[in-house]
Amino acid sequence: MERIPVVFIGLGRIASLLEDDPLREKPCTHAGAVAANPDCIIAAGMDTDPNRRACFAARWNCAVYDNAETMIKTHKPLIAVVATMPDLHEEYCTLAARLGVPVIICEKPLADTREGARRIGRLPSRILVNHERRYAKNYIRAKEILDTRQLGELLSIKMSLCMGRKRRLRDVLWNDGTHLVDMLLFLSNSTIKKIGKPWGAALDSQSGTVFLTGTLDSGIEFLIEVGAGRDYLVFEIECNCTAGRLQIGNDVFSVWEADICSYAKGFRSLAKTKESFSGPTGYFVAMVADAVACVREPGRIPRSHVSDSIAGIDFIDSIDAI
């Protein structure tokens, strides 16, 4: 079977450069995952920065362009990866769709506005959004535990997000927060029904903590804590159930079950189980495999569908209106 040509619009960190990070699971970029897939071939890349074009061409041995339309018309790709800044996602997704590219992988957030995200969602191409945790084996396992009610009924979800010392809370929420909200929807099999008024620090602050609360359509309550001014990174989710608790996040995976309490007679407490997760999660590899399947199966719905991303953006964008 002929290999699927893939082109890249935007040749920065997530497109290619992060492959140089020695600590990240590999592949950890769009180009790295495409190169690792035997059904695909890197046809070309486009960026307005000549240095990035040179780096991409040298690493992946492919053609590079400073114009996306020329690149797409020349190589006629079946998959286009849009890895620019969010304010350009709509422009390039629209261009790729207009030129007949059937499958588009778009970086998160899908757009920089709710309206832009909705317009992308109406394009004729099938669009996968890089909410990569939907493809990660540890998050898929966590979802299995919750779906099979191994810990009983899911009652509430608490989430924490801190992304360094200098970023505004609003920027953290719009970028990495879209991953957090996406996992809220993914793990709960729900949609957001009601949002509470934010409290704590102002969203434009670079210090302090803002707390966001809400209710899912399933009745599950959730709390999101976004912190600024921290000298560390945190991405963690705690799912509290009737008979246990599951914690998952960056370098975190633990399962707790209710058992006879060892320090108070007549009570039950949580005991940590032996279940853990280690090894590669395969997140980028699985996402590219999903895109390949979308090319070859015209009716396929991708695991990270554009509608899921729009739902997350709707939540984040609506906070200011409360």
TORBABA-167728 format. One record per residue (C-alpha): residue number from 1; z, y, x. Coordinates in steps of 0.001 Angstrom, whole numbers, plus 500000, padded with zeros to 6 digits. Layout:
N
{seq = NUM | zz = Z | yy = Y | xx = X}
...
//
This chain:
322
{seq = 1 | zz = 500000 | yy = 500000 | xx = 500000}
{seq = 2 | zz = 499067 | yy = 503446 | xx = 501288}
{seq = 3 | zz = 501920 | yy = 505569 | xx = 502577}
{seq = 4 | zz = 503022 | yy = 508583 | xx = 500542}
{seq = 5 | zz = 502336 | yy = 511963 | xx = 502205}
{seq = 6 | zz = 505328 | yy = 514326 | xx = 502131}
{seq = 7 | zz = 505347 | yy = 518037 | xx = 502986}
{seq = 8 | zz = 508275 | yy = 520343 | xx = 503641}
{seq = 9 | zz = 508682 | yy = 523979 | xx = 502596}
{seq = 10 | zz = 511460 | yy = 525493 | xx = 504687}
{seq = 11 | zz = 512242 | yy = 523888 | xx = 508061}
{seq = 12 | zz = 515875 | yy = 524882 | xx = 508626}
{seq = 13 | zz = 519164 | yy = 522995 | xx = 508799}
{seq = 14 | zz = 518956 | yy = 520670 | xx = 505816}
{seq = 15 | zz = 515232 | yy = 520083 | xx = 506278}
{seq = 16 | zz = 515478 | yy = 518938 | xx = 509894}
{seq = 17 | zz = 517871 | yy = 520703 | xx = 512280}
{seq = 18 | zz = 521084 | yy = 518949 | xx = 511218}
{seq = 19 | zz = 519789 | yy = 515731 | xx = 512790}
{seq = 20 | zz = 521160 | yy = 517230 | xx = 516022}
{seq = 21 | zz = 524749 | yy = 517085 | xx = 514692}
{seq = 22 | zz = 526278 | yy = 514088 | xx = 516537}
{seq = 23 | zz = 529016 | yy = 513513 | xx = 513930}
{seq = 24 | zz = 526954 | yy = 513306 | xx = 510747}
{seq = 25 | zz = 525782 | yy = 510065 | xx = 509206}
{seq = 26 | zz = 522084 | yy = 509610 | xx = 509999}
{seq = 27 | zz = 519707 | yy = 510402 | xx = 508564}
{seq = 28 | zz = 521299 | yy = 513637 | xx = 507374}
{seq = 29 | zz = 518200 | yy = 515723 | xx = 506615}
{seq = 30 | zz = 515209 | yy = 515508 | xx = 504327}
{seq = 31 | zz = 512801 | yy = 514938 | xx = 507210}
{seq = 32 | zz = 515049 | yy = 512332 | xx = 508805}
{seq = 33 | zz = 515222 | yy = 510371 | xx = 505551}
{seq = 34 | zz = 511462 | yy = 510580 | xx = 504974}
{seq = 35 | zz = 510790 | yy = 509443 | xx = 508543}
{seq = 36 | zz = 513125 | yy = 506472 | xx = 507981}
{seq = 37 | zz = 511286 | yy = 505372 | xx = 504830}
{seq = 38 | zz = 508389 | yy = 502981 | xx = 505591}
{seq = 39 | zz = 506606 | yy = 504010 | xx = 502366}
{seq = 40 | zz = 506344 | yy = 507666 | xx = 503453}
{seq = 41 | zz = 504732 | yy = 509770 | xx = 506139}
{seq = 42 | zz = 505630 | yy = 513320 | xx = 507159}
{seq = 43 | zz = 502327 | yy = 515101 | xx = 506626}
{seq = 44 | zz = 503240 | yy = 518717 | xx = 507394}
{seq = 45 | zz = 505871 | yy = 521434 | xx = 507301}
{seq = 46 | zz = 505843 | yy = 525134 | xx = 506433}
{seq = 47 | zz = 508119 | yy = 527990 | xx = 507483}
{seq = 48 | zz = 507673 | yy = 531708 | xx = 508155}
{seq = 49 | zz = 509712 | yy = 531371 | xx = 511364}
{seq = 50 | zz = 507487 | yy = 530346 | xx = 514306}
{seq = 51 | zz = 510408 | yy = 528846 | xx = 516245}
{seq = 52 | zz = 511290 | yy = 526543 | xx = 513373}
{seq = 53 | zz = 507663 | yy = 525531 | xx = 513022}
{seq = 54 | zz = 507513 | yy = 524666 | xx = 516708}
{seq = 55 | zz = 510733 | yy = 522622 | xx = 516559}
{seq = 56 | zz = 509578 | yy = 520720 | xx = 513474}
{seq = 57 | zz = 506150 | yy = 519932 | xx = 514933}
{seq = 58 | zz = 507668 | yy = 518694 | xx = 518189}
{seq = 59 | zz = 510296 | yy = 516507 | xx = 516507}
{seq = 60 | zz = 508150 | yy = 514938 | xx = 513795}
{seq = 61 | zz = 504685 | yy = 515085 | xx = 515394}
{seq = 62 | zz = 503005 | yy = 516722 | xx = 512405}
{seq = 63 | zz = 501033 | yy = 519813 | xx = 511408}
{seq = 64 | zz = 502891 | yy = 523038 | xx = 510604}
{seq = 65 | zz = 501900 | yy = 526102 | xx = 508583}
{seq = 66 | zz = 503101 | yy = 529573 | xx = 507731}
{seq = 67 | zz = 501615 | yy = 529364 | xx = 504229}
{seq = 68 | zz = 502736 | yy = 526759 | xx = 501681}
{seq = 69 | zz = 499647 | yy = 526957 | xx = 499485}
{seq = 70 | zz = 497327 | yy = 526264 | xx = 502403}
{seq = 71 | zz = 499481 | yy = 523336 | xx = 503498}
{seq = 72 | zz = 499564 | yy = 521732 | xx = 500038}
{seq = 73 | zz = 495828 | yy = 522173 | xx = 499456}
{seq = 74 | zz = 495074 | yy = 520694 | xx = 502875}
{seq = 75 | zz = 497335 | yy = 517628 | xx = 502735}
{seq = 76 | zz = 497518 | yy = 516925 | xx = 498975}
{seq = 77 | zz = 501072 | yy = 515548 | xx = 499125}
{seq = 78 | zz = 502627 | yy = 513303 | xx = 496500}
{seq = 79 | zz = 506123 | yy = 514606 | xx = 497361}
{seq = 80 | zz = 507046 | yy = 518174 | xx = 498329}
{seq = 81 | zz = 510498 | yy = 519031 | xx = 499676}
{seq = 82 | zz = 511641 | yy = 522595 | xx = 498923}
{seq = 83 | zz = 514407 | yy = 523421 | xx = 501392}
{seq = 84 | zz = 514378 | yy = 527212 | xx = 501438}
{seq = 85 | zz = 517123 | yy = 529615 | xx = 500368}
{seq = 86 | zz = 517881 | yy = 529363 | xx = 496608}
{seq = 87 | zz = 516155 | yy = 532625 | xx = 495702}
{seq = 88 | zz = 512825 | yy = 531073 | xx = 496764}
{seq = 89 | zz = 513215 | yy = 527711 | xx = 495019}
{seq = 90 | zz = 511521 | yy = 528802 | xx = 491815}
{seq = 91 | zz = 508555 | yy = 530327 | xx = 493656}
{seq = 92 | zz = 507844 | yy = 527218 | xx = 495731}
{seq = 93 | zz = 508624 | yy = 524628 | xx = 493042}
{seq = 94 | zz = 506240 | yy = 526494 | xx = 490737}
{seq = 95 | zz = 503564 | yy = 526590 | xx = 493441}
{seq = 96 | zz = 503875 | yy = 522864 | xx = 494156}
{seq = 97 | zz = 503738 | yy = 522020 | xx = 490454}
{seq = 98 | zz = 500718 | yy = 524276 | xx = 489902}
{seq = 99 | zz = 498895 | yy = 522538 | xx = 492759}
{seq = 100 | zz = 499542 | yy = 519135 | xx = 491222}
{seq = 101 | zz = 502360 | yy = 517714 | xx = 493368}
{seq = 102 | zz = 503863 | yy = 515033 | xx = 491080}
{seq = 103 | zz = 507355 | yy = 514815 | xx = 492631}
{seq = 104 | zz = 509449 | yy = 517620 | xx = 494112}
{seq = 105 | zz = 512764 | yy = 517310 | xx = 495950}
{seq = 106 | zz = 514560 | yy = 520646 | xx = 495685}
{seq = 107 | zz = 517642 | yy = 521739 | xx = 497581}
{seq = 108 | zz = 520764 | yy = 522764 | xx = 495666}
{seq = 109 | zz = 521552 | yy = 524983 | xx = 493944}
{seq = 110 | zz = 518374 | yy = 524538 | xx = 491919}
{seq = 111 | zz = 517979 | yy = 528331 | xx = 491654}
{seq = 112 | zz = 520010 | yy = 531483 | xx = 492183}
{seq = 113 | zz = 520115 | yy = 532288 | xx = 488462}
{seq = 114 | zz = 520511 | yy = 530337 | xx = 485222}
{seq = 115 | zz = 517143 | yy = 531624 | xx = 483969}
{seq = 116 | zz = 515348 | yy = 530566 | xx = 487145}
{seq = 117 | zz = 516864 | yy = 527093 | xx = 486959}
{seq = 118 | zz = 515673 | yy = 526692 | xx = 483368}
{seq = 119 | zz = 512147 | yy = 527745 | xx = 484292}
{seq = 120 | zz = 512084 | yy = 525167 | xx = 487092}
{seq = 121 | zz = 513286 | yy = 522590 | xx = 484594}
{seq = 122 | zz = 510214 | yy = 523219 | xx = 482437}
{seq = 123 | zz = 507705 | yy = 522538 | xx = 485228}
{seq = 124 | zz = 505448 | yy = 519498 | xx = 484772}
{seq = 125 | zz = 506426 | yy = 517866 | xx = 488077}
{seq = 126 | zz = 509399 | yy = 515529 | xx = 488234}
{seq = 127 | zz = 512116 | yy = 517268 | xx = 490215}
{seq = 128 | zz = 515008 | yy = 515656 | xx = 492083}
{seq = 129 | zz = 517802 | yy = 518027 | xx = 493118}
{seq = 130 | zz = 519668 | yy = 517295 | xx = 496331}
{seq = 131 | zz = 523045 | yy = 516554 | xx = 494804}
{seq = 132 | zz = 523243 | yy = 513800 | xx = 497359}
{seq = 133 | zz = 526561 | yy = 512288 | xx = 496293}
{seq = 134 | zz = 524822 | yy = 510731 | xx = 493281}
{seq = 135 | zz = 523090 | yy = 508506 | xx = 495853}
{seq = 136 | zz = 526111 | yy = 507824 | xx = 498090}
{seq = 137 | zz = 527561 | yy = 504310 | xx = 497981}
{seq = 138 | zz = 531179 | yy = 505535 | xx = 497980}
{seq = 139 | zz = 530658 | yy = 507749 | xx = 494918}
{seq = 140 | zz = 528661 | yy = 505040 | xx = 493156}
{seq = 141 | zz = 531580 | yy = 502639 | xx = 493780}
{seq = 142 | zz = 534042 | yy = 505226 | xx = 492444}
{seq = 143 | zz = 531961 | yy = 505562 | xx = 489301}
{seq = 144 | zz = 531937 | yy = 501763 | xx = 488864}
{seq = 145 | zz = 535743 | yy = 501703 | xx = 489044}
{seq = 146 | zz = 535990 | yy = 504407 | xx = 486386}
{seq = 147 | zz = 533238 | yy = 503009 | xx = 484159}
{seq = 148 | zz = 534772 | yy = 499512 | xx = 484090}
{seq = 149 | zz = 538206 | yy = 501009 | xx = 483348}
{seq = 150 | zz = 539789 | yy = 499213 | xx = 486265}
{seq = 151 | zz = 542404 | yy = 501988 | xx = 486189}
{seq = 152 | zz = 542457 | yy = 502391 | xx = 482435}
{seq = 153 | zz = 541149 | yy = 505366 | xx = 480510}
{seq = 154 | zz = 540170 | yy = 508482 | xx = 482437}
{seq = 155 | zz = 542425 | yy = 511372 | xx = 481327}
{seq = 156 | zz = 541948 | yy = 514274 | xx = 483737}
{seq = 157 | zz = 540097 | yy = 515328 | xx = 486888}
{seq = 158 | zz = 541376 | yy = 517669 | xx = 489602}
{seq = 159 | zz = 539015 | yy = 519011 | xx = 492268}
{seq = 160 | zz = 539551 | yy = 521035 | xx = 495440}
{seq = 161 | zz = 536980 | yy = 522916 | xx = 497503}
{seq = 162 | zz = 537535 | yy = 524938 | xx = 500693}
{seq = 163 | zz = 534645 | yy = 525785 | xx = 502995}
{seq = 164 | zz = 536085 | yy = 527835 | xx = 505865}
{seq = 165 | zz = 537694 | yy = 531167 | xx = 506545}
{seq = 166 | zz = 535040 | yy = 533828 | xx = 505960}
{seq = 167 | zz = 533005 | yy = 532914 | xx = 502872}
{seq = 168 | zz = 533468 | yy = 534577 | xx = 499499}
{seq = 169 | zz = 534824 | yy = 532393 | xx = 496742}
{seq = 170 | zz = 531756 | yy = 533168 | xx = 494639}
{seq = 171 | zz = 529394 | yy = 532004 | xx = 497423}
{seq = 172 | zz = 531379 | yy = 528804 | xx = 497953}
{seq = 173 | zz = 531249 | yy = 528091 | xx = 494231}
{seq = 174 | zz = 527482 | yy = 528704 | xx = 493945}
{seq = 175 | zz = 526640 | yy = 526556 | xx = 496962}
{seq = 176 | zz = 529091 | yy = 523718 | xx = 497603}
{seq = 177 | zz = 530665 | yy = 524168 | xx = 494164}
{seq = 178 | zz = 527475 | yy = 522914 | xx = 492548}
{seq = 179 | zz = 528132 | yy = 519561 | xx = 494272}
{seq = 180 | zz = 531675 | yy = 519536 | xx = 492882}
{seq = 181 | zz = 530587 | yy = 520287 | xx = 489312}
{seq = 182 | zz = 527790 | yy = 517717 | xx = 489583}
{seq = 183 | zz = 530315 | yy = 515051 | xx = 490551}
{seq = 184 | zz = 532543 | yy = 516090 | xx = 487642}
{seq = 185 | zz = 529660 | yy = 515312 | xx = 485281}
{seq = 186 | zz = 528524 | yy = 512197 | xx = 487180}
{seq = 187 | zz = 531917 | yy = 510496 | xx = 487396}
{seq = 188 | zz = 532969 | yy = 511332 | xx = 483839}
{seq = 189 | zz = 529656 | yy = 510594 | xx = 482071}
{seq = 190 | zz = 530320 | yy = 513816 | xx = 480174}
{seq = 191 | zz = 529173 | yy = 517369 | xx = 479666}
{seq = 192 | zz = 531277 | yy = 520516 | xx = 479742}
{seq = 193 | zz = 532474 | yy = 521593 | xx = 476296}
{seq = 194 | zz = 534875 | yy = 524461 | xx = 476979}
{seq = 195 | zz = 535726 | yy = 526701 | xx = 479934}
{seq = 196 | zz = 539036 | yy = 528494 | xx = 480370}
{seq = 197 | zz = 539506 | yy = 531972 | xx = 481805}
{seq = 198 | zz = 539606 | yy = 531878 | xx = 485643}
{seq = 199 | zz = 542933 | yy = 532779 | xx = 487211}
{seq = 200 | zz = 544167 | yy = 533488 | xx = 490712}
{seq = 201 | zz = 542038 | yy = 535350 | xx = 493269}
{seq = 202 | zz = 538942 | yy = 537346 | xx = 492312}
{seq = 203 | zz = 535637 | yy = 535550 | xx = 492800}
{seq = 204 | zz = 534451 | yy = 538236 | xx = 495243}
{seq = 205 | zz = 537506 | yy = 537711 | xx = 497456}
{seq = 206 | zz = 537387 | yy = 536140 | xx = 500919}
{seq = 207 | zz = 541006 | yy = 535015 | xx = 500687}
{seq = 208 | zz = 543265 | yy = 533306 | xx = 498191}
{seq = 209 | zz = 542444 | yy = 530730 | xx = 495550}
{seq = 210 | zz = 540675 | yy = 530824 | xx = 492201}
{seq = 211 | zz = 541444 | yy = 528186 | xx = 489569}
{seq = 212 | zz = 538928 | yy = 527126 | xx = 486933}
{seq = 213 | zz = 539858 | yy = 524953 | xx = 483972}
{seq = 214 | zz = 537953 | yy = 523360 | xx = 481141}
{seq = 215 | zz = 537433 | yy = 520452 | xx = 478786}
{seq = 216 | zz = 534629 | yy = 517902 | xx = 478749}
{seq = 217 | zz = 532983 | yy = 516750 | xx = 475549}
{seq = 218 | zz = 534868 | yy = 513461 | xx = 475979}
{seq = 219 | zz = 538169 | yy = 515339 | xx = 475759}
{seq = 220 | zz = 538931 | yy = 514982 | xx = 479476}
{seq = 221 | zz = 540603 | yy = 518057 | xx = 480975}
{seq = 222 | zz = 539592 | yy = 519310 | xx = 484421}
{seq = 223 | zz = 540877 | yy = 521742 | xx = 487036}
{seq = 224 | zz = 538822 | yy = 523146 | xx = 489909}
{seq = 225 | zz = 540565 | yy = 524860 | xx = 492837}
{seq = 226 | zz = 538313 | yy = 526909 | xx = 495137}
{seq = 227 | zz = 540040 | yy = 528336 | xx = 498207}
{seq = 228 | zz = 538953 | yy = 530915 | xx = 500768}
{seq = 229 | zz = 540464 | yy = 531989 | xx = 504085}
{seq = 230 | zz = 541197 | yy = 528407 | xx = 505158}
{seq = 231 | zz = 540483 | yy = 527219 | xx = 508669}
{seq = 232 | zz = 539263 | yy = 523826 | xx = 507454}
{seq = 233 | zz = 536875 | yy = 522135 | xx = 505037}
{seq = 234 | zz = 537966 | yy = 520302 | xx = 501878}
{seq = 235 | zz = 535900 | yy = 518524 | xx = 499226}
{seq = 236 | zz = 538142 | yy = 516258 | xx = 497167}
{seq = 237 | zz = 538236 | yy = 514837 | xx = 493649}
{seq = 238 | zz = 541226 | yy = 513186 | xx = 491990}
{seq = 239 | zz = 540659 | yy = 511151 | xx = 488826}
{seq = 240 | zz = 543849 | yy = 510437 | xx = 486889}
{seq = 241 | zz = 543769 | yy = 507484 | xx = 484492}
{seq = 242 | zz = 546218 | yy = 505736 | xx = 482180}
{seq = 243 | zz = 546934 | yy = 502985 | xx = 484734}
{seq = 244 | zz = 546082 | yy = 504506 | xx = 488086}
{seq = 245 | zz = 544447 | yy = 507191 | xx = 490175}
{seq = 246 | zz = 541270 | yy = 507424 | xx = 492258}
{seq = 247 | zz = 540752 | yy = 509921 | xx = 495066}
{seq = 248 | zz = 537405 | yy = 510544 | xx = 496717}
{seq = 249 | zz = 535916 | yy = 513234 | xx = 498920}
{seq = 250 | zz = 534886 | yy = 514003 | xx = 502466}
{seq = 251 | zz = 536475 | yy = 511190 | xx = 504513}
{seq = 252 | zz = 538657 | yy = 510296 | xx = 501486}
{seq = 253 | zz = 538553 | yy = 507128 | xx = 499369}
{seq = 254 | zz = 541711 | yy = 505647 | xx = 497899}
{seq = 255 | zz = 542652 | yy = 503762 | xx = 494748}
{seq = 256 | zz = 546169 | yy = 503641 | xx = 493287}
{seq = 257 | zz = 547385 | yy = 501336 | xx = 490498}
{seq = 258 | zz = 550490 | yy = 501541 | xx = 488335}
{seq = 259 | zz = 553153 | yy = 498993 | xx = 489310}
{seq = 260 | zz = 556885 | yy = 498407 | xx = 488964}
{seq = 261 | zz = 558698 | yy = 501362 | xx = 490499}
{seq = 262 | zz = 560605 | yy = 500570 | xx = 493714}
{seq = 263 | zz = 562961 | yy = 503569 | xx = 493567}
{seq = 264 | zz = 563885 | yy = 504020 | xx = 489871}
{seq = 265 | zz = 564840 | yy = 501221 | xx = 487462}
{seq = 266 | zz = 562816 | yy = 500949 | xx = 484283}
{seq = 267 | zz = 559914 | yy = 503074 | xx = 485527}
{seq = 268 | zz = 556458 | yy = 502472 | xx = 486908}
{seq = 269 | zz = 554902 | yy = 504307 | xx = 489863}
{seq = 270 | zz = 551615 | yy = 504280 | xx = 491750}
{seq = 271 | zz = 550945 | yy = 501775 | xx = 494526}
{seq = 272 | zz = 547983 | yy = 502134 | xx = 496846}
{seq = 273 | zz = 545543 | yy = 499224 | xx = 496670}
{seq = 274 | zz = 543678 | yy = 497706 | xx = 499584}
{seq = 275 | zz = 540345 | yy = 499026 | xx = 498350}
{seq = 276 | zz = 538724 | yy = 501472 | xx = 500765}
{seq = 277 | zz = 535300 | yy = 502558 | xx = 501887}
{seq = 278 | zz = 533843 | yy = 502781 | xx = 505362}
{seq = 279 | zz = 530420 | yy = 502748 | xx = 506923}
{seq = 280 | zz = 527248 | yy = 504612 | xx = 506002}
{seq = 281 | zz = 526863 | yy = 505833 | xx = 502423}
{seq = 282 | zz = 523049 | yy = 505882 | xx = 502588}
{seq = 283 | zz = 522873 | yy = 509079 | xx = 500554}
{seq = 284 | zz = 519697 | yy = 510640 | xx = 501955}
{seq = 285 | zz = 517918 | yy = 507299 | xx = 502332}
{seq = 286 | zz = 518583 | yy = 506429 | xx = 498685}
{seq = 287 | zz = 517399 | yy = 509834 | xx = 497469}
{seq = 288 | zz = 514027 | yy = 509477 | xx = 499211}
{seq = 289 | zz = 513724 | yy = 505931 | xx = 497830}
{seq = 290 | zz = 514273 | yy = 507387 | xx = 494350}
{seq = 291 | zz = 511546 | yy = 509976 | xx = 494963}
{seq = 292 | zz = 509155 | yy = 507235 | xx = 496104}
{seq = 293 | zz = 509919 | yy = 505241 | xx = 492961}
{seq = 294 | zz = 509211 | yy = 508351 | xx = 490866}
{seq = 295 | zz = 505766 | yy = 508622 | xx = 492475}
{seq = 296 | zz = 504952 | yy = 504993 | xx = 491708}
{seq = 297 | zz = 506638 | yy = 504791 | xx = 488289}
{seq = 298 | zz = 505416 | yy = 507746 | xx = 486208}
{seq = 299 | zz = 508078 | yy = 507296 | xx = 483509}
{seq = 300 | zz = 511043 | yy = 507011 | xx = 485860}
{seq = 301 | zz = 514006 | yy = 509358 | xx = 485416}
{seq = 302 | zz = 515519 | yy = 510226 | xx = 488817}
{seq = 303 | zz = 519219 | yy = 509639 | xx = 489445}
{seq = 304 | zz = 519677 | yy = 513341 | xx = 490305}
{seq = 305 | zz = 517743 | yy = 514863 | xx = 487434}
{seq = 306 | zz = 516959 | yy = 518545 | xx = 487106}
{seq = 307 | zz = 518855 | yy = 518696 | xx = 483792}
{seq = 308 | zz = 522092 | yy = 517711 | xx = 485556}
{seq = 309 | zz = 521673 | yy = 520573 | xx = 488005}
{seq = 310 | zz = 520993 | yy = 523049 | xx = 485195}
{seq = 311 | zz = 524212 | yy = 521970 | xx = 483469}
{seq = 312 | zz = 526189 | yy = 522708 | xx = 486632}
{seq = 313 | zz = 524559 | yy = 526103 | xx = 487074}
{seq = 314 | zz = 525242 | yy = 526920 | xx = 483405}
{seq = 315 | zz = 528948 | yy = 526323 | xx = 484057}
{seq = 316 | zz = 529146 | yy = 528399 | xx = 487221}
{seq = 317 | zz = 527017 | yy = 531222 | xx = 485831}
{seq = 318 | zz = 529074 | yy = 531432 | xx = 482636}
{seq = 319 | zz = 532371 | yy = 532042 | xx = 484440}
{seq = 320 | zz = 531689 | yy = 535769 | xx = 484833}
{seq = 321 | zz = 531080 | yy = 536083 | xx = 481095}
{seq = 322 | zz = 534573 | yy = 534870 | xx = 480186}
//
